[in-house]
Amino acid sequence: MAFGGSGGGGVRSDINITPLVDVVLVLLIIFMVMTPTLLKEMDLTVPEKADVQVAVPSTTDQLVVSVSREGKIGINREPITEAQLAERMHDLMAARTDKLVFFDIDDDANYGEVMHVMDVCRGAGTKVLGIMTK
């Protein structure tokens, strides 16, 4: 049964759709398998910024380590060198029952330097690290 007007076995001009469907189904399966691996996400709940004035506690027994954008380190607003940081933090942590240190970090500070300062404080005996926000 031929569709064309010629009775010979010439070239047929109708579209063979079976290979096209096979290719499309293979592509669909590939995308279905690869999509979950490409969408690795982590759900986070970020608290809303509160416009409330918080009273600064009057106690001076808290340790606040600050790191400026230039990489200068300070403990309770007292400048200190990086070489003295480990020894000073070890002395301060030995005299405390609560091993808590707050970090006041400049927004433009180098991330690597900040992480190094946190590691030094952790190595000196700090158990809890807190980050102060503006």
N, C-alpha and C positions, 0 to 999 in steps of 0.2 A: 504494500500500500504506500504509494508515494504521494507527496503533497504538491510537488512541482508540476509545471506544465510539460516538461520534457520527459520523455520516457527513459532517458539514459541514467547512468549512475554518476552524474556530475556532482559538483560541489553543492552541498545543502546550505541554505542560508538561514535556517532556523537555529535558535540559541539552545545549546545544551546546558541546562541549569543545574544538573546534578553536581558537577565539579565545583561550581560557584557556591552551592549550599554547603558542601563539604569544607571548603576553605573558610567560609564564614563561621561555621560551627567550631572549627578548630581554633580560630582567633577568639571566639567568645569564651571558650573553655580556658584558653591561656590568660585572658584578662580576668576571668573569674578567680583563677588560682593565684595570680600575681597581685591583685588589688589588696588583699589583707596584709601581705608582706610589705607593700609600699606605704601603707597607712599606719605606721607604728606611732601611736600617740600616747600621751600620758595625761590623764584627767587630773586637773588641778582646780582647787577652789581657792581663789585669791580673795581675801577680805576687801571690802570696800574701804576707801579712804575716809576716815572720820575727820570732820572739821571741828573737833573738840579740843579746847585748850587743856592740856594735861599739866597738872602741877608738878614741878620738878621736886623730887624727894630731897629733903634737907640732910639726909644722912650722907656721910662721906666715906662710908665703909665699902662702897661699891668700887670695883675696878673697871675703869673704862680705858680701853686701848684704842687710840686713834691713829689712823693712817691717812696722810694727806695725799693730794694728787702728785706732789713732788716725791713721794715715798718716805716722808719723814714720819717717824713713829713717836708716839707719846703715851705715857701712862698717867691717867688723871691730869691731863694737860701739862705734864712735865716731859720735856723732850728727852729722848733716850736713843742711843744708837742701836743698830741691829745686833751688834756684837754683845751688848750688855743686856739685851732683852731676855734671853734665856735665863741668865743668872738672876736678874731682878724678879722675873715672874716666878722662878722657883722659890726665892726667898719670900715673896708675897703669898704664894700658895701654901707654904709650910705653916704659916701662922694663921691660916683660915680654916674654919670648919666647912663653910660653903665654898665649893670650888667653882665659882661662877665669875665669868668675865664678859663684859659687854664690849662690843666693837662699834666705834663711831668712824665710819669709813666714808671718805669723800667719794662723790659719784664718779669723778674722773680718775680715781686711783687705779693703778695697774692691778689687774685681777691676780696675776701670778704673785706679786709682792704681798697682796692681802692674804692669799692662801698660805704663803710661807709664814707670815706672822701668826696666823691662826694655828698652823702646825707647830710652831715653836711654843706657843702658849699651851697647846694640848700636851706637848711633850714635857712641859714644866709642871704638869699636875692639874691642869684645868679639866674639869669634868663636864661643865655646861658652858656652851658658847652662845651668846645672845648678840643679835645685830640690831642696832638702834636705827630707827627710821626718822626721817625728817617730818 
